[in-house]
Amino acid sequence: MNKGTVSIAFLLVGLLGGLVLVADLWVKNAPEPPAAGAPISSTSTTSLLPTLNGVIAAGEYAHSLHDKATGMDLSWSIVGKKIYFGLHSPGKGWLALGLAPEGPAMKGAEIMMGFVKKGQAYMQDEFGNTPYTHEPVTKAGETADLIKFAGAEDAQGTTLEFARLLNPGGKDQKSIVPGVMTIMLAYADKDDWTTYHRQRSEVKLDLFAPGK
């Protein structure tokens, strides 16, 4: 065997060793498949956390919806075990997002509502105890399902941003899971918890896969 043949042989051995090393590293760092029965992450999730400051910036949320019936805008991102909402209305009073009413009307819904007064945001976690009334979930001894919230008001209307767990666990609180659910949107002209809404609508939406 001449020197040229020996050099080529050593080169081939080196290349083969490098390929084996790369393959080994890829296997060690490859993501593990989900365990049997574990929920599968949806493409609607994002690893970026929205900044809850009362301003819904362009591209801040993974998804958004404009509701023509009320003129309201709903934005949301699912990150880990939490969902982040951005809600905007053209009004200057309270605005609300209701989840999964059992009916009739708002009965059985979890309702996250709030307003901005003198630059300060106020929010409550409510439950539709009758078709036309609601009360704080804390009245039934449950913990309010609002991890953090913020809001702002300007000439274009009112904005609330807030976060909650996907699965809060309370009997009057709704879990958000893959699949279509009914979502209520409403707003009023006064900063309180009881004024009758000015506009209200319902949309059917899968928050995990809004494009389907």
C-alpha positions as CSV (number, residue, x, y, z in Angstrom):
1,M,0.0,0.0,0.0
2,N,1.5,3.4,-1.0
3,K,1.4,6.6,1.0
4,G,-1.5,8.0,-1.0
5,T,-3.6,5.0,-0.3
6,V,-2.8,5.2,3.4
7,S,-3.7,8.9,3.6
8,I,-7.0,8.3,1.9
9,A,-7.8,5.4,4.3
10,F,-7.0,7.6,7.3
11,L,-9.2,10.4,5.9
12,L,-12.1,8.0,5.4
13,V,-11.7,6.6,9.0
14,G,-11.7,10.2,10.3
15,L,-14.9,11.1,8.4
16,L,-16.7,8.0,9.5
17,G,-15.8,8.7,13.1
18,G,-17.1,12.3,12.8
19,L,-20.4,11.0,11.4
20,V,-20.8,8.5,14.2
21,L,-20.2,11.3,16.8
22,V,-22.8,13.6,15.1
23,A,-25.4,10.8,15.1
24,D,-24.7,10.1,18.7
25,L,-25.2,13.7,19.7
26,W,-28.4,14.0,17.7
27,V,-29.9,10.9,19.4
28,K,-29.0,12.2,22.9
29,N,-30.5,15.6,22.3
30,A,-33.5,14.6,20.3
31,P,-36.8,15.5,22.0
32,E,-38.5,12.6,23.7
33,P,-41.9,11.5,22.3
34,P,-44.9,12.3,24.5
35,A,-45.9,9.6,26.9
36,A,-49.0,7.6,26.1
37,G,-52.1,9.6,27.0
38,A,-50.2,12.9,27.4
39,P,-51.7,16.0,25.7
40,I,-50.1,16.9,22.4
41,S,-48.9,20.5,22.1
42,S,-50.8,22.4,19.5
43,T,-49.3,24.6,16.8
44,S,-51.3,27.5,18.3
45,T,-48.9,27.7,21.2
46,T,-45.9,30.0,21.4
47,S,-42.8,30.2,23.7
48,L,-43.0,34.0,23.8
49,L,-44.7,35.6,26.8
50,P,-47.0,38.6,26.1
51,T,-46.3,41.7,28.2
52,L,-49.3,42.4,30.3
53,N,-49.3,46.2,30.4
54,G,-52.6,47.2,28.8
55,V,-51.2,47.6,25.3
56,I,-51.7,44.9,22.7
57,A,-48.7,45.3,20.4
58,A,-48.5,44.0,16.9
59,G,-47.3,40.4,17.0
60,E,-47.4,40.2,20.7
61,Y,-50.0,37.4,20.7
62,A,-50.0,34.2,18.7
63,H,-53.7,34.6,17.6
64,S,-56.3,37.3,17.3
65,L,-60.0,37.6,16.3
66,H,-62.0,40.7,15.4
67,D,-65.7,40.3,16.3
68,K,-67.8,42.4,13.8
69,A,-70.9,42.1,16.0
70,T,-69.4,44.0,18.9
71,G,-66.4,45.7,17.4
72,M,-64.3,43.9,20.0
73,D,-60.8,42.4,19.4
74,L,-59.7,39.2,21.2
75,S,-56.0,38.1,21.2
76,W,-54.5,35.1,22.9
77,S,-51.4,33.0,23.4
78,I,-51.1,29.6,25.1
79,V,-47.7,29.2,26.9
80,G,-47.2,26.1,29.0
81,K,-50.1,25.6,31.4
82,K,-51.3,29.2,31.1
83,I,-53.3,31.2,28.5
84,Y,-52.7,35.0,28.0
85,F,-55.6,37.1,26.8
86,G,-55.7,40.6,25.3
87,L,-59.3,42.1,25.1
88,H,-60.2,45.4,23.5
89,S,-63.5,47.2,23.1
90,P,-64.5,50.5,21.5
91,G,-66.3,51.4,24.8
92,K,-65.3,53.3,27.9
93,G,-66.9,51.0,30.5
94,W,-66.5,47.4,31.5
95,L,-65.6,44.6,29.0
96,A,-65.8,40.9,29.5
97,L,-64.8,37.5,28.1
98,G,-67.1,34.6,29.0
99,L,-66.2,30.9,28.7
100,A,-68.5,28.0,27.9
101,P,-72.0,29.1,29.0
102,E,-74.3,26.2,29.6
103,G,-77.4,28.4,28.8
104,P,-79.7,29.8,28.5
105,A,-77.8,33.1,28.0
106,M,-74.9,33.4,30.4
107,K,-75.9,30.7,32.9
108,G,-73.0,28.5,33.8
109,A,-70.3,30.6,32.1
110,E,-67.1,31.7,33.7
111,I,-66.8,35.5,33.1
112,M,-63.7,37.5,33.4
113,M,-64.7,41.1,33.3
114,G,-63.1,44.4,34.3
115,F,-62.7,48.1,33.5
116,V,-60.2,50.9,33.7
117,K,-60.9,53.9,35.9
118,K,-58.6,56.9,36.4
119,G,-55.7,54.8,34.9
120,Q,-56.3,51.9,37.3
121,A,-57.4,48.4,36.0
122,Y,-59.9,46.4,37.9
123,M,-60.9,42.8,37.2
124,Q,-63.1,40.1,38.7
125,D,-63.6,36.4,38.0
126,E,-67.3,35.9,37.9
127,F,-69.8,33.0,37.4
128,G,-73.1,33.1,35.6
129,N,-75.4,32.0,38.4
130,T,-78.5,32.7,36.4
131,P,-79.2,33.4,32.7
132,Y,-79.0,37.1,33.3
133,T,-76.9,37.6,36.5
134,H,-73.4,36.8,37.7
135,E,-71.4,36.8,40.9
136,P,-67.8,36.6,41.9
137,V,-66.5,33.0,42.2
138,T,-65.0,34.0,45.5
139,K,-68.6,34.2,46.9
140,A,-68.7,30.4,46.5
141,G,-65.4,30.1,48.3
142,E,-63.3,29.6,45.2
143,T,-60.1,31.4,44.3
144,A,-60.3,34.0,41.5
145,D,-58.7,32.6,38.3
146,L,-56.7,35.7,37.4
147,I,-53.0,35.3,37.8
148,K,-52.1,38.8,36.6
149,F,-53.9,41.6,34.7
150,A,-53.4,45.2,33.4
151,G,-55.4,47.7,31.5
152,A,-55.5,51.0,29.7
153,E,-58.0,53.4,28.2
154,D,-57.7,55.9,25.3
155,A,-59.7,57.5,22.5
156,Q,-60.0,54.1,20.7
157,G,-61.5,52.3,23.7
158,T,-60.5,50.1,26.6
159,T,-58.0,47.3,26.7
160,L,-57.5,44.5,29.3
161,E,-54.7,42.0,29.3
162,F,-54.7,39.1,31.7
163,A,-53.4,35.5,32.3
164,R,-55.0,32.5,33.8
165,L,-54.4,28.7,34.1
166,L,-55.7,26.5,31.3
167,N,-57.1,24.2,34.0
168,P,-57.9,26.1,37.2
169,G,-59.8,23.3,38.8
170,G,-62.6,25.2,40.5
171,K,-66.2,23.9,40.0
172,D,-67.3,27.3,38.7
173,Q,-64.2,27.7,36.5
174,K,-63.8,26.5,33.0
175,S,-60.9,24.4,31.7
176,I,-59.6,25.3,28.3
177,V,-58.8,22.2,26.2
178,P,-58.5,21.4,22.5
179,G,-61.9,21.5,20.9
180,V,-64.5,24.1,19.9
181,M,-66.0,26.1,22.8
182,T,-68.5,29.0,23.1
183,I,-66.9,32.3,24.0
184,M,-68.9,35.4,24.9
185,L,-67.8,38.9,24.3
186,A,-69.5,42.0,25.8
187,Y,-68.9,45.6,26.8
188,A,-70.8,48.5,28.4
189,D,-70.5,52.2,28.9
190,K,-70.0,52.3,32.7
191,D,-67.2,51.4,35.0
192,D,-69.0,48.9,37.3
193,W,-70.0,45.2,37.5
194,T,-73.7,45.4,36.9
195,T,-74.6,47.8,34.1
196,Y,-76.4,46.1,31.2
197,H,-74.1,45.4,28.3
198,R,-74.1,47.8,25.3
199,Q,-73.0,45.0,22.9
200,R,-72.8,41.3,23.3
201,S,-72.1,38.3,21.0
202,E,-71.0,34.7,21.0
203,V,-68.4,33.0,18.9
204,K,-67.4,29.4,18.5
205,L,-63.7,28.9,18.7
206,D,-61.0,26.3,19.3
207,L,-58.4,28.3,21.1
208,F,-55.8,25.6,20.4
209,A,-56.4,25.4,16.7
210,P,-58.3,28.6,15.7
211,G,-57.7,28.1,11.9
212,K,-59.5,24.8,11.8
